[in-house]
């Protein structure tokens, strides 16, 4: 086969772009293309998150999420400093508002310390010293959490990769994949391309791309929409930094929290409701194929069976501003419904197994240089929800390592 590119990366979000950046740094002169179906880069998860540089306090010690978030947070701060991307290391509070939450709060403190994160335990006065308007009975202060402009980070990855020779092909949708022993041929909306290795960083569509390429990912992306409000400009002084509730370990979402962004806005949310399309940012957006994929997947019904009480509460807060406000008032009693202004929603690309388990770690498939039985010429990023933006530099290096090893292995 005559190759147009050595490596083609599918997906122009922060993970695909960090992979392109890592590839160009590791292998100067590599013929590389990034395919993005939208007219611009970072249009979905990357462009719709709350901008938090996560510390890694929540994640199982030794997991990829824990390792990559802790190292990635420090790297992200340095990257932003080096490349003049707006950022700030603010720290954050995790606040218990009910005595039943105290055991989980203490367990979280221990987990943070196991992950090498500085954690300070607070009483009511300690909470008030950081956030005078926040009410809680106990809390944690996590000093390494920060905020930044992740779309600007993604744009910087793209610029650096482009300057090193990568082609960034927006408006180019992948439509078919033919894998051969000597390479991969892809059909796109802009024509046919041939490459040695195909890298799937397609986020909300990563499972579909894997199946299109002939691999069974063993999981399905089940989209959950996170809906946000923001504080009206004249009420932003109610929140100084980042304030989170104690998370429910049975569900992979962090609950409604308060996030002062790098540009001064204060986001309130998100909830977590089923989306009716993989890019369904409101209730009006329904895509029959996406909906059919979700409702015919056995794992969806297992999730519903296990978490229906939780999800009813989330749906109530989605449909009732009063209910959403009540949830916020647990942390911030002074807030009123009039203080909350609708803001842009996001959709989380959450991989779910057939038995309804929500994958709680980053997951890769395809070629693995440590597994001689693995599929060659293809690398898939199957699960990279939050904290993937924080961890994008180490994730990008890992994906690049697999892609370059796949290219060297050939066959």
N, C-alpha and C positions, 0 to 999 in steps of 0.2 A: 504494500500500500504506500502511496505517496501521501505524506501528511501535510495538511494545512497548518496544523499546530501540534506541538508536543503535548500540551495539556489544555483542555477546555474545562472551565469552571462554569457550572450552571447556577445562577443566582447572584444578583448584585446587591445583596444585603451585607450586613457588617461581617458575617462569617465568610461569605464568598470573597469579599474584598480583602479581608485579613489573610485568607488563604492565598489570594493572588499576590499580595504584598510579601508574604513569607516565601512564596515560590521565587519571586524575582530577587529577593535578597539571598536566598540559598543557592540559586542557580542562575546567575546573570547570563543573559542571552537566550534563555528559554523562550521558545515560541509559545505564547500564552494568550488565550482569549477568555473573557468573562462575558457570558450571555445573560442578558436581563430582559424579560418580556415587557416590562414597563418602559415608558419613555424616559424615566429618570431612575437613578440608583436609590437604594435604601427607602423604598416607597411603602413598605409594610411594617414588619415588626420593628425594624431599626428606627424608622421615622416616627413611630407612634408609642415609644416607651417613655417612662418617666424620667429618664436620664440619671438614674442612680448607679454609682459605682459601688457594687455590693461588696461587703467585707468577706463573705464566706461563712458567716456565723451559723447559718441554718443547716449546713449540709453535712452529711455523714462523714466522719473523719476517714481519710484515705480515699474517698470517692473522687472521681474526676471533677465534679462540681466544687468540692472543697478545695482540692489542690489548685485547680485552674482559677477559681475565684480569688483565693488568697494571693497567689503570685500575680494573677492578672490585674488585680486592683492596684498593686504597687506599680506594675508596668504601665497601666493605663494613665496613672498620674504622671509618670515620667514622660510618656509619649505626648500627653497633652501639653506638658511644660515645654518639651523640646520643639513641638510643632505649632505652638501658639493657639491651641484649641482651648476655649473657655472651660475651666474646671475649678472646683473648690473642694477641699477635704473638710467636710462639715461635721463629721460624726453623726450618729443618730441615736434616738431613744427607742427602746422596745418597752412598752408600758403595760403592766397588768392592771386591770380595773376591777377584778373580782378575785376573792380569795382562792377560788377553784383554779385560777390560772397560775398560782404561785409555784406549784411543783414543776410545771412546764417551763416557767421562766428560769428557775434555778437549773433545770436540765439544759436549757439553752445556753446559760452562762458556762456550764461545764463543757458543752460541746464546742463553744467558741474558744475556750482555752485549749482544748485538745487540738483545735485547728491552728493554734498559734496566734490567736487574735486577742488584742488587749480589750478586756471587758471590765467595766466598773459597775458594781451593783449599787442601786440608788434607793433611797426611801422617798417619801412624799416631798420633803424639802429639797432633795437632790434633783427630783424631776422638775420642781418649780424653778430651781436655779437655772436650768437650761430652757425650759418652756413654761413661762408663768401662767399661760392660759390652759395648759394641759392638765387633766386630772388623772391620777393613778395612785395605787396603794404601794407599788414597788416598780422598779424599772431597771433596765440595763442601759449603759452608755457604751456604744461601740465607736471607738475613736477613728478607725480606718475607713469608715464609709464616707463616700463623697458624691459629688454630682458633676456632670459634664454635659457637653453637647454631642451626643452620639451620632447624629447625622453629620456633624462636622468631622468627627473621628472617621466615619466611613468615607466621607469625601476626601479626607487626607490619605487614607489607605489607597483609594482609587488614584489620586494624583501621583502618589509615589510609585505605585505599580505601573501607571501609564508612562511616567518619566523613565522607567526602567524597561519599557518596550511592550508591556501588556496592552492588548487591544480590548477596550471596553465597549461592547456592542449592545447598546440599549435598543429597545423595540425589537428584540430578536427572541422569539419564543421557540423553545424546543418542542418538536412534534413527534419525532420518532428516533429510535436508537437501534442500530444494527451492530452487534458486537461480533468481531471476527478474531481469529487467532493473531493476526498481525495488526490489529487496530480497531478503532471504533468509528463508524460513520453515523453522523447525526443529521436528521432533516430538521431544518428550522424555517421560520416564517420568512427568512432572508435567503434560503437556499441550503445546499448541502455543504457540510464541513467534515473533514476527516482529521482524526487525532490519534495519538498513541494512548492517552489516558483521559477518561471523562470523570470529572469530580462533581458530585451532586450536592450542592449547598442550597437547595431550592426551598428550604423552610417549610411553609405551609403546604407545599406540593412535593416534599422530599420522598414520601412513600410512593407517590404516583410515578415519579421519575425512576425510582428503583424498579418498580414493576415494568415500566416501559423499557427498561434496559435488560429485562429478563431475570431480575433478582427478586426473590420473595423477601420483603423486609421483615415479615413476621409481626408487624405493627401497622396501625392506621393512625393518621393524623386526625384527631377529633378536635375541631376548633372551638375554643372558648373565648368569648368576647369579654374584654374588660372595659367597663364604662366609667368614665371620669366626669367629675365636675371640677371646677376651679373656684377659688375664692375670688369674689369681686375685688377689684383693685383696691378699693378703700378699706377692705378688711384683711388684706394680706399680712398686716402686722400681728394678727392672732398667732401666726406660726413663724418661728425663727429658723427652723431647719427641717429635719426629717423625723417623723414620729410614726411608729408602727405598733399595732396591737400584738399580743402574744399569739403566734399562729397555731392553728389546729393541725397537729401532725397527721391527721387522717386525710387531709386534703392538701394538694400541692400549691395552694395559693396563700398569700400572706395576709389577706383581709384588707378592709378599707383602711388606708393610711394617708398620711399628710406629707407632702413632698414639696419643699421649696426648690424650684428649678434654678438653673444657672442664669436664667434671664429675669428672675424675680417673681415669676408666676408661682402660685401655690396650687398643686393638683391635689384633689381629694378623691380617693378611690384606689384601685378599681374593685368592682364586684367581679363575679365570674359566672357568666351565663352561656348556655349553648348558642353558638352562632349558626345561622341558617345558610351560611356560605363560608367558604374558607377565607374569603376576604369580605365577610359580612360585618360591616362596622355599624350597622343599625338594624332594627327589626324589619325594616322595609326591604332589605337586600336578601333575596332568596334565590339560590341557584339550585335547580332540581338535581343536577348531577352530584353536587357537593352534599346536598341533603340526603340523597339516596345512599351515598357512600357512608354517611354517618349512621343512618337508621337501620341499614342492613348489616352493620358490623356487630357481631355478638358482644364485643367489648363495651359498646355504647350502653347496651341494656344492663350489663353487669355494673357499670358505673352508676346508672340510674337506680338500680336495686340497692346498692350500698349507700349511696349518698343522697337519696331523694329528699330527706328532711333538710339537709344543708342547701340543696339546690332550690327548694321551694323558697327558702329565705332569700337566696340570691335573686331569684326571679321577682319576688316581692319588691326588693330594693331597686330592681331595674325599672319596674312599672310604676313605682310610687316614690316620688321625690321626698315625701314626708318620711317614709320608711328609711330611705337612704340617709336623710338628715338625722334621724334618730340613731342610726348606727354610728355616724360621725360624732354625735354628741357624747358618746361614751368616752371618747378621748378629749373632745373639745367642746365643753358644755356651752360656751358662748356663741357657737355658730347657730345660725338660723337658716331656714330654707331660702330666704331672700338673699343670703350671702353666697349661695351656690349657683354658679353659672355653668351650663353644659359645656363640656370640652370634648376634644376628639377622642374616640374610642380606639382600642387596639384589639388584635386577635392573637392569641397565644397558640403557637404550633405545638400542641401537646401530643406526643406519641403514646398510644394506648395498645396494650396487647389484647389478644382475643379473650383472655379471661378477665378483662376489665382493669388490669393493673396499669396505673399511670406510671410510665417510666420516670424514675426519680433521679436519673443521672444522664449525662451526655452519652449519646450512643452513636457508634460508627459501624459501618458494614462495608462489604466489598473487600478490596485487597487489604490484607494485614501482613506486613513483613514478618511478623512473629508467628504467623499461622500458614504453613505451606499449603493447606487445603483451601485457602480463601479464594474468592473470585478475583480474577486478574483484570487489569485494564479499567476497573471501575472502583471509585471510592465514594461512599455515601455517608452524609451526615444526617442521621435519621432522627435525632432528638437533640435540639439545641435551643430550648426556651431559656428564660432568665435563669442564671446570670450570664447568658452567652455574650451579651455586649461587653460586660465587664471582663469576661474571660476570652475575648476575641483574639488577643495576641497569642496566648498559648494554644487555643483551639486551632488557629490558623497554621501554627507551626506543626501541630500534630497531623492535620490534614495534608499539609505540604509534604511531610515526611512519608506518609503513606503513598501519595501520588508519585513522588520521585522514585520510591522503591518499586512501585508498580511499573513505572516506565523502564527501570533498569531490568526488572524481571522479565518483562515482555511475555510473549506466549499466552 
